[in-house]
Protein backbone atom coordinates (compact mmCIF):
# COMPACT_ATOMS: atom_id res chain seq x y z
CA UNK A 1 0.00 0.00 0.00
CA UNK A 2 1.17 3.47 -0.89
CA UNK A 3 -0.42 6.70 0.43
CA UNK A 4 0.06 9.98 -1.42
CA UNK A 5 -1.28 13.46 -0.64
CA UNK A 6 -1.43 16.81 -2.38
CA UNK A 7 -2.60 20.29 -1.43
CA UNK A 8 -3.02 23.42 -3.54
CA UNK A 9 -4.23 26.97 -3.01
CA UNK A 10 -4.84 29.52 -5.75
CA UNK A 11 -6.07 33.06 -6.08
CA UNK A 12 -9.47 33.10 -7.77
CA UNK A 13 -8.37 36.21 -9.71
CA UNK A 14 -5.60 34.24 -11.49
CA UNK A 15 -8.09 31.70 -12.83
CA UNK A 16 -10.57 34.44 -13.74
CA UNK A 17 -7.88 36.37 -15.65
CA UNK A 18 -6.80 33.22 -17.53
CA UNK A 19 -10.40 32.51 -18.54
CA UNK A 20 -11.02 36.13 -19.59
CA UNK A 21 -7.74 36.34 -21.50
CA UNK A 22 -7.71 32.90 -23.18
CA UNK A 23 -11.40 32.00 -23.17
CA UNK A 24 -12.38 28.58 -24.48
CA UNK A 25 -8.77 27.65 -25.24
CA UNK A 26 -7.95 27.73 -21.52
CA UNK A 27 -11.23 26.16 -20.44
CA UNK A 28 -10.94 23.23 -22.85
CA UNK A 29 -7.26 22.63 -22.06
CA UNK A 30 -7.84 22.44 -18.29
CA UNK A 31 -11.48 21.47 -17.71
CA UNK A 32 -13.79 18.76 -19.01
CA UNK A 33 -17.14 19.54 -20.61
CA UNK A 34 -18.94 18.44 -17.42
CA UNK A 35 -16.81 20.78 -15.31
CA UNK A 36 -17.40 23.71 -17.67
CA UNK A 37 -21.16 23.04 -17.63
CA UNK A 38 -21.17 22.83 -13.81
CA UNK A 39 -19.11 25.96 -13.18
CA UNK A 40 -20.77 28.11 -15.84
CA UNK A 41 -24.11 27.68 -14.06
CA UNK A 42 -22.81 29.16 -10.79
CA UNK A 43 -23.47 32.83 -11.67
CA UNK A 44 -21.41 35.25 -9.59
CA UNK A 45 -19.60 32.30 -7.96
CA UNK A 46 -18.47 30.82 -11.28
CA UNK A 47 -14.81 31.78 -10.93
CA UNK A 48 -14.60 30.44 -7.37
CA UNK A 49 -15.85 27.07 -8.62
CA UNK A 50 -13.39 27.04 -11.53
CA UNK A 51 -10.58 27.98 -9.13
CA UNK A 52 -11.53 25.24 -6.66
CA UNK A 53 -11.49 22.65 -9.45
CA UNK A 54 -8.18 23.99 -10.74
CA UNK A 55 -6.71 23.71 -7.22
CA UNK A 56 -8.09 20.16 -7.00
CA UNK A 57 -6.43 19.17 -10.26
CA UNK A 58 -3.11 20.61 -9.04
CA UNK A 59 -3.41 18.84 -5.66
CA UNK A 60 -4.25 15.57 -7.40
CA UNK A 61 -1.35 15.98 -9.81
CA UNK A 62 1.01 16.56 -6.88
CA UNK A 63 -0.23 13.36 -5.25
CA UNK A 64 -0.14 11.09 -8.30
CA UNK A 65 2.61 12.61 -10.46
CA UNK A 66 5.03 9.84 -9.47
CA UNK A 67 2.61 7.39 -11.14
CA UNK A 68 2.14 9.37 -14.37
CA UNK A 69 4.24 8.64 -17.43
CA UNK A 70 6.44 11.59 -18.49
CA UNK A 71 4.96 11.28 -21.99
CA UNK A 72 1.41 11.84 -20.68
CA UNK A 73 -0.06 15.07 -22.04
CA UNK A 74 -3.05 17.22 -21.05
CA UNK A 75 -2.96 15.71 -17.58
CA UNK A 76 -5.16 18.37 -15.98
CA UNK A 77 -7.91 17.73 -18.54
CA UNK A 78 -7.76 14.00 -17.76
CA UNK A 79 -8.59 14.70 -14.12
CA UNK A 80 -12.29 15.39 -13.69
CA UNK A 81 -13.93 16.77 -10.57
CA UNK A 82 -17.55 15.69 -10.24
CA UNK A 83 -20.03 15.78 -7.38
CA UNK A 84 -21.84 12.82 -5.85
CA UNK A 85 -25.57 12.85 -5.07
CA UNK A 86 -24.97 14.74 -1.82
CA UNK A 87 -22.76 17.37 -3.50
CA UNK A 88 -19.42 16.02 -2.22
CA UNK A 89 -16.62 16.53 -4.77
CA UNK A 90 -15.11 13.35 -6.19
CA UNK A 91 -12.08 12.91 -8.45
CA UNK A 92 -12.61 10.86 -11.60
CA UNK A 93 -9.14 9.61 -12.57
CA UNK A 94 -10.19 6.92 -15.03
CA UNK A 95 -8.42 8.62 -17.96
CA UNK A 96 -5.06 8.37 -16.18
CA UNK A 97 -3.05 5.16 -16.15
CA UNK A 98 -1.83 5.38 -12.54
CA UNK A 99 -2.44 1.92 -11.13
CA UNK A 100 -5.01 0.46 -8.76
CA UNK A 101 -6.56 2.94 -6.33
CA UNK A 102 -7.93 1.49 -3.09
CA UNK A 103 -9.46 4.75 -1.83
CA UNK A 104 -9.19 8.51 -2.25
CA UNK A 105 -10.56 11.63 -0.63
CA UNK A 106 -10.94 15.16 -1.99
CA UNK A 107 -11.84 18.33 -0.13
CA UNK A 108 -12.47 21.72 -1.76
CA UNK A 109 -12.98 25.11 -0.20
CA UNK A 110 -13.28 28.59 -1.61
CA UNK A 111 -13.74 32.15 -0.48
CA UNK A 112 -14.09 35.31 -2.52
CA UNK A 113 -10.35 35.53 -3.26
CA UNK A 114 -8.91 32.03 -2.72
CA UNK A 115 -9.64 28.39 -3.48
CA UNK A 116 -8.06 25.43 -1.74
CA UNK A 117 -8.00 21.70 -2.39
CA UNK A 118 -6.66 18.75 -0.45
CA UNK A 119 -6.39 15.24 -1.91
CA UNK A 120 -5.23 11.91 -0.55
CA UNK A 121 -5.08 8.58 -2.31
CA UNK A 122 -4.24 5.04 -1.25
CA UNK A 123 -2.72 2.89 -3.99
CA UNK A 124 -2.66 -0.90 -3.84
Backbone as CSV, one residue per row, in Angstrom:
resi,resn,N_x,N_y,N_z,CA_x,CA_y,CA_z,C_x,C_y,C_z
1,UNK,0.843,-1.180,0.000,0.000,0.000,0.000,0.888,1.243,0.000
2,UNK,0.404,2.251,-0.717,1.174,3.473,-0.894,0.219,4.664,-0.764
3,UNK,0.436,5.538,0.223,-0.418,6.703,0.435,0.281,7.941,-0.112
4,UNK,-0.456,8.730,-0.870,0.060,9.981,-1.424,-0.938,11.094,-1.110
5,UNK,-0.421,12.309,-0.902,-1.285,13.457,-0.643,-0.824,14.648,-1.469
6,UNK,-1.743,15.568,-1.688,-1.432,16.810,-2.380,-2.360,17.907,-1.903
7,UNK,-1.833,19.124,-1.852,-2.601,20.294,-1.434,-2.279,21.429,-2.394
8,UNK,-3.271,22.264,-2.692,-3.020,23.424,-3.537,-3.947,24.558,-3.128
9,UNK,-3.439,25.767,-3.227,-4.232,26.970,-3.008,-3.963,27.909,-4.182
10,UNK,-4.996,28.607,-4.625,-4.842,29.520,-5.751,-5.715,30.747,-5.553
11,UNK,-5.259,31.847,-6.088,-6.070,33.063,-6.079,-7.134,32.927,-7.166
12,UNK,-8.360,33.185,-6.817,-9.465,33.105,-7.773,-9.202,34.047,-8.949
13,UNK,-8.636,35.207,-8.671,-8.368,36.211,-9.707,-7.460,35.662,-10.817
14,UNK,-6.495,34.812,-10.467,-5.596,34.244,-11.486,-6.361,33.369,-12.466
15,UNK,-7.284,32.565,-11.954,-8.088,31.704,-12.829,-9.034,32.563,-13.658
16,UNK,-9.657,33.547,-13.025,-10.568,34.436,-13.744,-9.839,35.150,-14.886
17,UNK,-8.647,35.669,-14.613,-7.878,36.366,-15.654,-7.500,35.429,-16.799
18,UNK,-7.137,34.190,-16.487,-6.799,33.222,-17.534,-8.012,32.928,-18.402
19,UNK,-9.170,32.784,-17.778,-10.398,32.514,-18.542,-10.758,33.720,-19.400
20,UNK,-10.676,34.919,-18.829,-11.021,36.125,-19.585,-10.038,36.388,-20.720
21,UNK,-8.770,36.091,-20.493,-7.739,36.343,-21.502,-7.735,35.272,-22.598
22,UNK,-7.849,33.992,-22.213,-7.707,32.904,-23.176,-9.022,32.247,-23.569
23,UNK,-10.070,32.512,-22.840,-11.400,32.002,-23.173,-11.476,30.491,-23.253
24,UNK,-12.145,30.020,-24.300,-12.376,28.584,-24.482,-11.090,27.777,-24.609
25,UNK,-10.034,28.381,-25.110,-8.766,27.653,-25.242,-8.282,27.202,-23.864
26,UNK,-8.346,28.092,-22.891,-7.949,27.732,-21.517,-8.925,26.735,-20.924
27,UNK,-10.212,27.030,-21.034,-11.227,26.158,-20.441,-11.101,24.735,-20.963
28,UNK,-10.979,24.563,-22.262,-10.936,23.230,-22.849,-9.617,22.518,-22.600
29,UNK,-8.549,23.264,-22.365,-7.258,22.633,-22.057,-7.235,22.092,-20.624
30,UNK,-7.914,22.775,-19.707,-7.835,22.436,-18.294,-9.048,21.661,-17.794
31,UNK,-10.240,22.005,-18.265,-11.479,21.468,-17.707,-12.211,20.571,-18.709
32,UNK,-12.962,19.621,-18.171,-13.792,18.763,-19.013,-15.099,19.477,-19.317
33,UNK,-15.849,18.957,-20.258,-17.143,19.543,-20.606,-18.066,19.565,-19.395
34,UNK,-18.090,18.486,-18.622,-18.937,18.439,-17.422,-18.556,19.517,-16.421
35,UNK,-17.263,19.752,-16.242,-16.813,20.784,-15.307,-17.196,22.178,-15.799
36,UNK,-17.028,22.413,-17.093,-17.401,23.709,-17.666,-18.901,23.937,-17.508
37,UNK,-19.700,22.921,-17.792,-21.160,23.039,-17.625,-21.515,23.351,-16.175
38,UNK,-20.888,22.636,-15.238,-21.168,22.828,-13.814,-20.801,24.246,-13.366
39,UNK,-19.585,24.667,-13.650,-19.107,25.963,-13.178,-19.830,27.130,-13.841
40,UNK,-20.133,27.000,-15.123,-20.769,28.113,-15.843,-22.177,28.410,-15.335
41,UNK,-22.764,27.478,-14.601,-24.109,27.678,-14.055,-24.091,28.300,-12.660
42,UNK,-22.931,28.674,-12.163,-22.807,29.165,-10.787,-22.910,30.685,-10.655
43,UNK,-23.254,31.381,-11.735,-23.468,32.827,-11.666,-22.261,33.580,-11.148
44,UNK,-22.479,34.426,-10.137,-21.405,35.252,-9.587,-20.298,34.417,-8.952
45,UNK,-20.582,33.177,-8.599,-19.600,32.301,-7.958,-18.836,31.423,-8.964
46,UNK,-19.064,31.653,-10.234,-18.474,30.818,-11.282,-16.948,30.701,-11.145
47,UNK,-16.272,31.822,-10.964,-14.810,31.785,-10.931,-14.283,31.081,-9.682
48,UNK,-15.000,31.180,-8.557,-14.600,30.443,-7.372,-14.671,28.935,-7.614
49,UNK,-15.708,28.496,-8.327,-15.851,27.068,-8.618,-14.779,26.587,-9.601
50,UNK,-14.495,27.393,-10.619,-13.394,27.041,-11.525,-12.075,26.968,-10.750
51,UNK,-11.837,27.944,-9.885,-10.581,27.978,-9.130,-10.469,26.777,-8.198
52,UNK,-11.558,26.403,-7.552,-11.527,25.238,-6.660,-11.202,23.976,-7.450
53,UNK,-11.779,23.825,-8.628,-11.486,22.653,-9.450,-10.055,22.683,-9.987
54,UNK,-9.570,23.869,-10.308,-8.176,23.992,-10.737,-7.254,23.585,-9.591
55,UNK,-7.520,24.076,-8.384,-6.713,23.710,-7.221,-6.771,22.205,-6.980
56,UNK,-7.949,21.615,-7.168,-8.092,20.163,-6.999,-7.226,19.416,-7.994
57,UNK,-7.233,19.845,-9.239,-6.432,19.175,-10.259,-4.942,19.272,-9.926
58,UNK,-4.514,20.428,-9.429,-3.113,20.607,-9.038,-2.771,19.733,-7.829
59,UNK,-3.658,19.689,-6.842,-3.414,18.844,-5.659,-3.349,17.371,-6.056
60,UNK,-4.245,16.954,-6.926,-4.251,15.565,-7.399,-2.980,15.264,-8.170
61,UNK,-2.583,16.189,-9.046,-1.352,15.984,-9.814,-0.155,15.834,-8.883
62,UNK,-0.092,16.662,-7.841,1.014,16.556,-6.878,1.028,15.182,-6.206
63,UNK,-0.151,14.659,-5.931,-0.234,13.365,-5.246,0.096,12.193,-6.164
64,UNK,-0.286,12.255,-7.417,-0.141,11.086,-8.304,0.934,11.244,-9.365
65,UNK,1.642,12.364,-9.380,2.608,12.611,-10.458,3.675,11.530,-10.560
66,UNK,4.030,10.909,-9.440,5.034,9.842,-9.474,4.522,8.610,-10.219
67,UNK,3.214,8.523,-10.443,2.608,7.386,-11.137,2.301,7.692,-12.607
68,UNK,2.484,8.951,-13.010,2.135,9.369,-14.370,3.355,9.287,-15.272
69,UNK,3.169,8.729,-16.450,4.243,8.639,-17.433,4.661,10.043,-17.875
70,UNK,5.970,10.274,-18.030,6.441,11.588,-18.491,5.898,11.969,-19.869
71,UNK,5.484,10.989,-20.652,4.956,11.279,-21.993,3.469,11.626,-21.971
72,UNK,2.841,11.522,-20.808,1.412,11.836,-20.679,1.204,13.327,-20.929
73,UNK,0.229,13.665,-21.777,-0.057,15.074,-22.042,-1.471,15.427,-21.589
74,UNK,-1.745,16.713,-21.480,-3.052,17.220,-21.051,-3.529,16.539,-19.769
75,UNK,-2.643,16.418,-18.810,-2.964,15.707,-17.576,-4.116,16.370,-16.833
76,UNK,-4.106,17.695,-16.735,-5.164,18.369,-15.980,-6.541,18.091,-16.571
77,UNK,-6.630,18.002,-17.883,-7.909,17.732,-18.540,-8.348,16.285,-18.354
78,UNK,-7.424,15.416,-17.992,-7.758,14.000,-17.757,-8.210,13.750,-16.324
79,UNK,-8.089,14.759,-15.492,-8.592,14.702,-14.118,-9.927,15.434,-14.122
80,UNK,-10.968,14.760,-13.696,-12.295,15.388,-13.693,-12.842,15.428,-12.269
81,UNK,-13.321,16.600,-11.883,-13.927,16.771,-10.570,-15.444,16.782,-10.762
82,UNK,-16.096,15.800,-10.164,-17.550,15.692,-10.245,-18.098,15.741,-8.818
83,UNK,-19.406,15.783,-8.697,-20.034,15.779,-7.377,-20.934,14.559,-7.266
84,UNK,-20.924,13.932,-6.075,-21.841,12.816,-5.854,-23.242,13.356,-5.568
85,UNK,-24.172,12.466,-5.273,-25.573,12.846,-5.069,-25.739,13.864,-3.951
86,UNK,-24.869,13.816,-2.953,-24.975,14.740,-1.820,-24.206,16.044,-2.053
87,UNK,-23.516,16.153,-3.185,-22.765,17.366,-3.503,-21.284,17.286,-3.176
88,UNK,-20.840,16.183,-2.569,-19.422,16.023,-2.224,-18.585,15.894,-3.496
89,UNK,-17.478,16.646,-3.583,-16.622,16.527,-4.768,-15.883,15.182,-4.782
90,UNK,-15.787,14.632,-5.970,-15.109,13.351,-6.192,-14.178,13.513,-7.393
91,UNK,-13.016,12.890,-7.325,-12.083,12.909,-8.448,-12.319,11.688,-9.330
92,UNK,-12.527,11.932,-10.612,-12.614,10.861,-11.603,-11.252,10.814,-12.286
93,UNK,-10.499,9.746,-12.030,-9.143,9.611,-12.570,-9.044,8.478,-13.586
94,UNK,-10.160,8.066,-14.129,-10.193,6.922,-15.035,-9.377,7.125,-16.308
95,UNK,-9.176,8.365,-16.729,-8.423,8.617,-17.961,-6.915,8.587,-17.749
96,UNK,-6.490,8.463,-16.488,-5.061,8.369,-16.184,-4.695,6.921,-15.915
97,UNK,-3.557,6.515,-16.391,-3.054,5.158,-16.145,-2.094,5.233,-14.964
98,UNK,-2.652,5.164,-13.726,-1.830,5.375,-12.536,-1.855,4.194,-11.573
99,UNK,-2.418,3.091,-11.990,-2.441,1.922,-11.125,-3.740,1.798,-10.355
100,UNK,-3.789,0.778,-9.506,-5.014,0.460,-8.761,-5.140,1.349,-7.527
101,UNK,-6.261,2.070,-7.464,-6.561,2.938,-6.328,-7.490,2.196,-5.381
102,UNK,-7.107,2.134,-4.112,-7.932,1.494,-3.089,-8.967,2.486,-2.579
103,UNK,-8.540,3.714,-2.275,-9.456,4.753,-1.827,-8.828,6.115,-2.069
104,UNK,-9.672,7.136,-2.100,-9.195,8.507,-2.248,-10.204,9.450,-1.614
105,UNK,-9.712,10.636,-1.255,-10.563,11.635,-0.628,-10.157,13.010,-1.136
106,UNK,-11.160,13.823,-1.448,-10.940,15.159,-1.990,-11.761,16.149,-1.190
107,UNK,-11.134,17.256,-0.823,-11.835,18.327,-0.130,-11.543,19.638,-0.836
108,UNK,-12.596,20.413,-1.108,-12.467,21.716,-1.761,-13.033,22.787,-0.844
109,UNK,-12.449,23.974,-0.929,-12.982,25.111,-0.203,-12.660,26.367,-0.992
110,UNK,-13.571,27.333,-0.946,-13.277,28.594,-1.610,-13.944,29.756,-0.902
111,UNK,-13.254,30.876,-0.971,-13.737,32.154,-0.481,-13.779,33.094,-1.673
112,UNK,-14.036,34.340,-1.427,-14.090,35.306,-2.522,-12.775,35.333,-3.309
113,UNK,-11.635,35.319,-2.599,-10.350,35.527,-3.259,-9.477,34.288,-3.421
114,UNK,-9.776,33.208,-2.691,-8.912,32.028,-2.716,-9.712,30.740,-2.826
115,UNK,-9.082,29.743,-3.432,-9.645,28.391,-3.481,-8.554,27.430,-3.030
116,UNK,-8.980,26.390,-2.319,-8.055,25.428,-1.742,-8.567,24.022,-2.001
117,UNK,-7.637,23.104,-2.227,-8.002,21.697,-2.388,-6.982,20.832,-1.675
118,UNK,-7.489,19.756,-1.097,-6.658,18.748,-0.451,-7.085,17.391,-0.992
119,UNK,-6.101,16.540,-1.318,-6.387,15.236,-1.908,-5.468,14.189,-1.293
120,UNK,-6.044,13.050,-0.989,-5.232,11.915,-0.550,-5.707,10.672,-1.282
121,UNK,-4.765,9.793,-1.566,-5.078,8.580,-2.307,-4.266,7.427,-1.728
122,UNK,-4.902,6.266,-1.683,-4.242,5.041,-1.248,-4.172,4.113,-2.452
123,UNK,-2.946,3.800,-2.879,-2.719,2.890,-3.988,-2.501,1.484,-3.440
124,UNK,-2.896,0.500,-4.216,-2.663,-0.900,-3.839,-1.193,-1.215,-3.900
